[in-house]
């Protein structure tokens, strides 16, 4: 069924949200200057930033965990209680050095490591540094944030990668200068309408179902056209709005889409008939999410970028919408088959400089059961600091080893 045009002011404006922002909420574009008249957040360089060292990842913190483990194994056994004590020793946040110390202790042959110790460590690593509402969801639901059943292979990979230092990051985090640590763009969109977790989640079944749906009809983005906007004082200006064509039949595509024009249909498919743009992320449950092709939410006051997939936002009633990310970048698909994977420039640089480990996005897609085109490898948005390498056993991307001259 064709999606109807949205009447943002009458039906889906912020006033209809469950609660209002403490500060006045930005008006939807239908009630103010549309994109094309006001500035919209746009794509741009994603690799120019100051170095940032992850909090809690230092040698001193790891030494504290080492001391706890050394005391615990004096009886010759490293068990589940010892693992819990080691995690307690990390404090409020588990740093990479600390969790790798725990991983190394599990691999030691100097004492007995019980199966329960490994199981406990994997479970605690998977939840490390997440928001309480994320932990509650993961503990109480067998489903992803978008409502899909998570394959056991994905759960295992996420836990193993986290135990091998894969970072779970809050895209709202800023450095001492107020610059975004993980991305320069804001995260302000709550999980409603075309930005619900269900709508943005991509699975092999969803791609296959879209490809097989030969009867679906929709608005397809077909370019832009000039329109006129008049403010309440009667001052009028021309602006660009999206032009649509009738589309029929699903495509199974995930493809790039970008424009700075006004959108009347935030559910419109992209110019390649795609439901999703290729701006994607892997959330803390291991689920894969991509922006809607229109790249506008009900707010319409900016162009959606990867951080919006976190659903971190300032609106009352949506405080528990925020999710940590394990990866963001670009993923494309053609006819239901993954054709390329790219890691964001900031993430690539941080991994290459050995600041963090990152979950392996190709391994995640494989664990979900996506069909991967032959020859697909991970591309990196920034290689000036070096190119990360895949640790297949650990399920993570790490800095390339230093080679002595």
N, C-alpha and C positions, 0 to 999 in steps of 0.2 A: 504494500500500500504506500502511495506517495505520502511523504511527510508534509503536513500542512505548514504554511508559513507561520512563524511564531509572532503573536502579538505581545511583545516583551513588556510593555507597560501594563496592559490589562491583566495578563495571566501569569507571566513568569518573572516579573520584576522583583527586585530584592525585597519589596514589601511583602511578597508572598512567602518568603523564606521563613523557616521556623525560628524567628527571632531576628532582631535587627542589629547592625553594628553599633557599638558605642558611639563612634564617630559617624557623621552622616555618610551613608553609603553612596558610592559613585553611581550616577544615574545611568541606566542602559542607554545605548546609542539612540534608540527611538525617541528618547526624551531629552536629547541634547545633541551636540555636534557629533556626527558620525565619523568613523575612521575615514581619512581622506581630508577632513577639515581639521581635526585635532591630531596631535602626534600619537602614533601607536608604537608600542614596543616592537622592534624589528629584529630580524636575525642579524648577527654581526660577528666579529672576531670573538673566539672563545678560548683564547690561549694567552692573553696578555695579563698577567697577574703576578703579584708578589708571592714569594715562597711562603708556604704555611706548613707548619709541622703539627701533625695531629695531636690533640690533647691526650695525655695519658699514654703516649707511645714511647716514652723515654727509657733509657737504660735503668735509671734508678727504680722505676716502677716494676720493671721486669725482675730486678734483683730482689724486691720485696716478695714477689710471688715465688721466686726460686727458693728463698729462705723458708717460706711456708711449706713448700713441697719437700724440701730437704728434711724438715722436722717430721713431716707426715709419713715418710717412707722409712723411718728408722726401724719399723717393725718388718720391713721387707715387702710390704704390700702397698700399692697405690689403689685405693678403692673409691667408691662413689662419694663417701663423706669427705675424703681427702680432696676430691675434685671440687666439691662445693666450698670447702675451706679455701682452696686456691682462688676460686672466683671471688669469694668474699674479700680476699686480700687485695684485689684489684681496686677496691674502693667504689666510687659512684659511677665510674666509667671504665670500661675494659679497653685498654690500649692494645695496639698491634703487638708490641713487644711482650706484653703480659700474656696475651692469648697464645702467642707462638711458644712461650715458655711452657704453658700448660700442654700444648700439642706435643712438644718435645718430650715432656715427662711421660706422656702416654705411649711414646714410641721407645722409651728406654728399656734396655734389657738388664739393667742393674737391680731390678726388683720385679715383683709380680704386678702386672696391671690387670685388674679384673675386668670382665666384659661390662659389668655395670658402671665402671669408671668411664669407659669409652662412651657408653650410651648416655650417661649423665653429661659428659663434657660436650657431646654433639648437641644435646638439647639446650644446654645453657649457652653455648656459643651461638646457636641460631637465634636466641632471644636477646643476646647481648646488645646493650645500648638502644633498644627499641623503646618506643613510648608504651606506657602501661596498656593503653587501649589496643595496641597492636599485639602485645603479648596475650591479652585476654582473648582476642579473636583467634589467634593461632592455637591457643589451648582449648578453646571451646568449639571450634568449627573445623570440619574436615574439608572446608571449601576455601577458595581464594577470596580476596577482597571483592572480586567481581562475580562471585557465586559459582565458579567452576571447581570441579573436583581436582585437587592437586595431585598429580602422579607421584607415586612413592619415589621415583627416580629424581624428581625435582626437590622433594623434601630432603632426600639424602644429600643431594648436591649442595643445596643451600647450607645445610648444617656443616658439611665437610669444608666448604669454602670459607664459612665464617670461622671455623676452627683453624683454618690456615690463613687467617688474618684478613679476610675480605671485609671491607668497610661497609657499614650501614650508615648512611649520612643523611642529615637533616638539611635540605637545600636552603633553609632560612638562615643557616649559620653564616656569620660574618666575621671578618678578621678585625684587628684592632683599629683599622682605618674605616670600618664600615663597609668594606667591599665584600661581596658575596664570595665565600670560600669555594663553593662548588660550581657556581654559575653566576653570571652577572645579572640575570633577569629575575624578577620577583616571582613569588608563588602566592597568588591571591584568590584563586578560583575554588569555590566549594564544590563538593561532589553532587551536582544537580544537573538535570537535563542531559545534554550531550557530553557532560563531563562526569557522569556517574561512573563508578568503577566498572559496572556491567557493560556500559557502552564502549569504554576505551579498552577493555581487556581483549587481547587477541590470543586465540588458541588455534591449534590445528583444525579442530572441529568447526570453529567459526569461519576460518578461511575457506574450508572445504564447502561449508553450507552456503557461503556467499557465492562461490564459484558455481555451485550447482543450481542456484536460484535464477533461472532464466526468465522468470516473469516479473521480478521485482521492478518497480518503477520509482523514479526519483528525479530531483533536480540535479543536473550535472553542471558544475562550474565551467563556463565557456568563455570567460573573458570579463571585461569591465565595460561600463558605459557611463556617460556623463549625466549627472542629475543635479538638482539645485537644492540647496539648504537655505532656509530663511530663519534667522533668529527671531525672538519675540519682538524685537524693535523694528523688524522689517528689513534688516540688512541681509542680503542674499549672496550666496557664493556657490560656485559650481564645485562639485566633488565627484568622485568615482564610486560607483556601486557595482556589485557583481552582477554579471549577466548570466542567466541560466538557460540551459537547453534541456529538453526532455531526455531522460536516460532510461534504458530498459536493460535488465539483465545484470546479475552480479559479475564480479571480476576476480575476486580473491586477491586483489592487489593491495599493497601498502606502498604508497608512492609520495614523493615530495609534493608539497603544495604551499604556495606563498603568494600573498597579495596584500596590498595596503588599502583595499577598498571596503565599502560598507556591505555587510552581509544581511540579507533579509531572511535567509533560511540557514540556520546554524546546523541543520542536519543534512545540508546538501552534500552530495558526493563530489570528489575532486575531479579534475579534468580527465583523469584516466579511469573514471568510474570507481574510484577507491573510497571505501568507508573511512579509512584512516590515513592520515599523513604519516610520513616516515620519521617524525620526531617521537622517539620512543623511550621507555624506561622499564627497568625491572624493579619491582617494589619488594619490600622486605619479606613478603611471603613467597617470592620467586615467580610471581605472575608477571606477564608481559603486557604492557599498556602502551598505546600509541594515541596521539592527539586525533580528534576528529578532523576530517579533511578540510572543513571550513575554517578551522583554527580560530574560532570565536566561541566564547561561552555566552550565557545569557547576559553577561555584563556588556560585552561588545566594546569595552573601552580600551582594549589592547589586543595585540596578536598573541595567541597562545604559544608558549615555548615549553621546552621540556620540563622545567621546574613545576609548571602547573599540574603535571601528572601526580605530584605529591599530594595535591588537594590541601596543602597548607593555606590558610586563609584567615582574615581578621574578623569574620562574622560570628556573632553569638548564635549558638545552636549548632555550630559546625566545628567546635573545638577538637572533637575526636576524629575529624576527617583527615587530619594530617598523617601521612605515611613517610617513613624513611625509605630511601632508595638504595639499591645495590648497584645500579648502573643507569646511565642515560647516554643517548647518542642517536644514531640513525640506523634504522632497520628497514629494508625494502623487500617487497615480495611481488612476484608476478605470477598470476594464475595459481595462487595458493602455495608457491614455492619461494622460500627465502633466497634472495639473490645477492644481498650484501649486508654487512654489519660493520658499523663504525662506532668507535668510542669517542665521546666528547673530547675536545682539545684539552680542557682543564684536567679532566680525569687522566687522559693519556700522559700529560706532562707530569702529573703528581705521581703516577705509577712509575714512569721512566726515571724520575729522580728519587725513587725508593722512599717516598713519603707514605704511601699506602699500598695495600694489595687490593685488587678489585675482582669481583666475581667474573668468571669467564662467560661472557654473554652467548658465545657460540655453544658452549657446553649446556647452558640453560635451555636454549632453543632445541638442542638435540634431546635433552631430558624430557622436554614437553612432547616430543614426537613430531616436531615440524619437519617437513620435507625441505632439505637443504640442497640447493643447486650444486652440481659438481664444481670443485675448485674454490668454493667460497672460503675466504679466510677473514680474519678480523683486520680492519683498517683502523688507523689511528688519526685523530684530528690534529695532532701536533707531534712532530718527531724531532723538534729542535733539541730536546733534552735526551733523545734516544728513543728507541722503540721497545715497548714492553714485550715480554715473552709469555707464552702459555705454560703454566704448570698444570699439566693434564691430571696428574695424580691428586693435586690439591684442589683443582677446580678454580684456580685463580690466575689472574694476570699479575705478573711481578716484574720488577726491574731486571733488565738483562744483566747477567753476571759480569763483574769487572774482570777484564782480561789484562794480566800483567804484560807490560811492554817487553 
